Amino acid sequence: MPEKGLLCCWTSLISGFAQSGYSEEVLKIFCLMVKENLEPENDTMVSVFSACSNLEICQIEKWLTVLVELNIDGNLKSSTCDKVNNVLVYLYGKLGKIEKSRERFDDISDSGKRSVLPWNSMINAYVQNGYALEALCIFHLMVKDPNSRPNHVTMVSVLSACAQVGNLELGRWVHEYLKFKGRKGVLESNTFLATALIDMYSKCGSLDKAKEVFYQMVSKDVVSFNAMIMGLAINGEGQEAVKLFSKVQELGLHPNGGTFLGLLWACSHSGLSDEGRQIFLDMTLASEVPRKRIGGCKGVVLLLWRWSGSKNVSVLYQ
């Protein structure tokens, strides 16, 4: 183990394990740091959260028990307890225990909330569990706190919450905030942010703004194409969605299940039976698209029913 006072060595060790996929080793070292009353830095915590994101349910339950017991130790500094509570907020949220997550967030001291990390953990926990309004309430508290400043991770979660509840006004505010207070060019270069904006604008009925964000992106991946294809689909522009798919192929990107499902939704709601049939055939031949996922898509079922009634639909469940 690194020497007690060399925080940078602890951080490097944790980062190395996290990048190599050894999630439980990361948490073991984190617990050793806490027991030594060493306060993990923000960079350390980012690696810890990265490791936590890869844990299985049974592993989460185990580490929740370990961390809760660790936090009972009366010898820990308040700032160290804050870091443990931050991890608990994240893990409880990942497990769907949102009330426990909020309890741990409320236990974090005011000084602990000067970091953006606990705010991001709580907002994300609410969003991932379908509590969009609660996520936005936490964001409003964060914005009011003079010691806290949202970052791009915060904004991705907030935009997702806006998309869930159709809050176009707040979504626009986030867009403007990023334009004027974010890093120069962040909207064009950060695919996570741009994709979140595309999704938000599409679901809030502002398709022109979604297109604007999409076409201003410097680099597009399959996820950003998927968001734009689905945005076109849900706004009744199926033909344009199919046309955009040809661009995915031209760029040599590999379409995934999300790509095909967006296309099938577009075809089923725009009367594009021939195009939809060909896409469906391509999809069933693609090994990366699970059959169960295909059968669970409402767009697929609707499309097949429009072709030939129950005959084609039943094929999915054989």
Secondary structure by P-SEA (a helix, b strand, c coil): ccccccaaaaaaaaaaaaaacaaaaaaaaaaaaaaacccccaaaaaaaaaaaaaccaaaaaaaaaaaaaaaacccccaaaaaaaaaaaaaaaaaacaaaaaaaaaaaccccccccaaaaaaaaaaaaaacaaaaaaaaaaaaaacccccccaaaaaaaaaaaaaacaaaaaaaaaaaaacccccccccccaaaaaaaaaaaaaacaaaaaaaaaaacccccaaaaaaaaaaaaaacaaaaaaaaaaaaaaacccccaaaaaaaaaaaaaccaaaaaaaaaaaaaacccccaaaaaacaaaaaaaaacccccccccccc
